[in-house]
Amino acid sequence: MTTSQITLLSEAEMASQGHARPGPEGAVDGEVKSLLYEDAEKPWRVLRLHTPHGDVVTVGRFGEVAIGSRLRVLGRHENSERYGPRFIMDSYLEVEPDTLDGLTRYLSGGRFAGIGEASAKRIVETFGLETLHVLDHTPHKLTTVKGLSKKRAVALGHAWQTLRDSRELELLLVKHGLGGSVARRIREKYGERSSDQVRHEPYRLARDISGIGFRTSDALARSLGVATHSAARIMAGVFHAATDARDDGHTRLPVHELFSRARTLLATDEGTPDDASLERAVDGLTGEGALIRREDRSVIFLAPAGLDAAELSVAQDLARLQNEAPAGLPMADATLAKLKQFHGLELGDEQLAALDLARTQGVLVVTGGPGCGKTTLLRAILMHFTSAGLRVSLAAPTGRAARRMAEASGQEARTIHRLLEVDPRRGFQRTRSNPLEAGAFVIDEASMLDVPLASALLSAIPDGARVVFVGDVDQLPSVGPGAFLRDLIASQAVGVARLTKIYRQAESSLIVRNAYRLKNGHAPLARIEGVEPDFFFIEREGSEAIAETIGRVVSERIPNKFGLDPLRDVQVLVPMHKGAAGTIAMNKRLQELLNPVGDTVRRGDKILRVGDRVLQLVNDAQKQIANGDQGTIVRMDLQAQTVVVRFDDGEGSRELRYDLGELDQLSLAYACTIHKSQGNEFQAVVVAVAREHALMLRRNLLYTAFTRAKRLLVVVGEGRAMALALRNDRVEERHTALTTFLTALAPSPLSSGGPQDGLARSPDKV
């Protein structure tokens, strides 16, 4: 069961649903006696339950439970030094009262508006133990209760039926581990009679309700008797295969690959769907607009409508900004003079050419590896835009990237989500109809931009504005769907400045040299004559030896030799989560070495302490925090089981509170995957390279890890694993349409015309 899973059950129903009373350490049965504490913003409550063995203080994320309600609470006992004995709730079930006093307390406990103790007592005196049966089947009889007005009787009957519908819905969901939060989303979507909607169209849940995927809706449908070969099931499987491909970075799939994925998903002991069934499903999905069919170079592709629209919108907005850019800005002579006078900097030939493109192009991509002068060029571009009277906005996909951008430029930088003024309920407030207010935009770490975020950003940029995307195209692509930066460069539809020259200061760094050697398939150098070593390779055989060595390097050797704080300055990067040298095991090891004691909150196997470094795992519009942002736990409320995390970004520090049910959004961040490190830079980076990571080992993965290090890079691993990565120059293939869309819309990077004939008026072909 999931946290805060609630349903209303009789004792008989509990037995039939498999909720027989477990041992004393597993459950507490009792009546809600009083409410000791509640959080105004979150459903976090501390209840006093009256049980046959005495009162029990129970803590957890309860919904609205009334005084007098009978609960069966599943969880664990805890004897807190600060708060004494408590029972920590994992899930709970509400049990119907079966005594006259219990019925009275239940009806008057605040659940039903206008029904106080006197009214509840009269209702129970009238109907006795049949009260709930009357509410279920003959609510019109409530009007016969003396002293109960018709208006209150009707309102009570309606409220009871709403509660019963919720009960039926949650009984359907409880078997499949779906909690109260999912039930609430279903009721918000479908309204009254949600349980009927779920019974009749269970596969719609996967498309309509966040948190429910195909497998869950399929299990629910199967339990309701839906046949495995039904058209509804095959359509749902095909649609899920198409949308699930976004997790692999695809925005679309060739038909043959989509069918292959769908067959795997839909396979049962009775067989798999044939091509004719799959084609009928595609026809149905394209007919209702859920999938978009396009032909590209004689290949038929299918894309989820939302992703297709986002990718097409990106192309159209880039063409708009490129083709409708105002006349070029003045020559940059004054900017170059100021740059030399105030910063002592002179631009090289590549940088000068890039500055000229920024002056003349509506959209510019600046790409290059470490040490090639991107930061210096960024300063020059900002100075030139500002001197030309343009208001400039700076943004990056993550908080840390925004903070680094602010430090490098000396100007405020924001995350893209904050630039677009995201609202938890209404989404981005800056849109095409309410555009951003600036004449130029510089977006850093553009390799991290996925198509949905790029679409939201570009649609909010006003006509006539200039946009500069800065990023390293040789790094890993975005975690989300699409290959925005790669496709933008490949299209040749906008100006592109490639910086390849490594400047003298960077040449003296083994980190920089070895990053380029790695990218080109050459083994890293251990040392160079006359160069202060900032790169070290420590060879160890076996994952356990690698993990043990990393623990000592982080906790002892780096602090002692380089004076760096292991909690603040050192980041361990690992290709994968699992294994002895994976992030899960490494985080437990490093937490015990670096932060072993202090106030602690437990969530299953997860242990969090004040001082821990943590990673945000999902985008959270409510908190305006992005997947991949790192923060530090600064304090805890052990009574409420909440933690407060401080995050730093380009606008300063923010403190965000997480309750127990939200802790799944956080993981320890002493070690994180290389994918999750994108957009970040650390004083010291320690990279684990083991053969157990063989499926992930390739050049651009380790290149991304190497380029995260600012002052010190230590690789701990097996020589054979490093050799495997050097040989593997395969770049992750992603099926996308952006390059094709852009080529059709703007075939020349200097085109000044509008969209070309053939795309806008032909939605089925590119």
Secondary structure, DSSP 4 states (H G I P E B T S, - for coil): --TT---EE-HHHHHHTT-----TTTEEEEEEEEEEEE-SSS--EEEEEEETTEEEEEEE---S--TT-EEEEEEEEEEETTTEEEEEEEEEEEE---SHHHHHHHHTSSSSTT--HHHHHHHHHHHGGGHHHHHHH-GGGGGGSTT--HHHHHHHHHHHHHHHHHHHHHHHHHTTT--HHHHHHHHHHH-TTHHHHHHH-TTHHHHHSTT--HHHHHHHHHHTT--TT-HHHHHHHHHHHHHHGGGGT-S-EEHHHHHHHHHHHH-BTTB---HHHHHHHHHHHHHTTSEEEEEETTEEEEEEHHHHHHHHHHHHHHHHHHHTPPSPPPPSHHHHHHHHHHH-----HHHHHHHHHHHH-SEEEEEE-TTSSHHHHHHHHHHHHHHTT--EEEEESSHHHHHHHHHHHSS-EEEHHHHTTEETTTEES--SSS----SEEEE--GGG--HHHHHHHHHTSPTT-EEEEEE-TTS---SSSS-HHHHHHHHT-SEEEEE-PPPHHHHT-HHHHHHHHHHTT-PPPS--TTS---EEEEE-SSHHHHHHHHHHIIIIIHHHHH---TTTTEEEEES-SSSTTSHHHHHHHHHHHH--SSSEEEETTEEEETT-EEEE-S-BTTTTB-TT-EEEEEEEETTTTEEEEEEEETTEEEEEEE-GGGGGGEEE-SEEETGGGTT--EEEEEEEE-GGGTTT--HHHHHHHHTTEEEEEEEEE-HHHHHHHHH--PPPP----HHHHHHHH-SSTT--S-PPTTTTT-TTB-
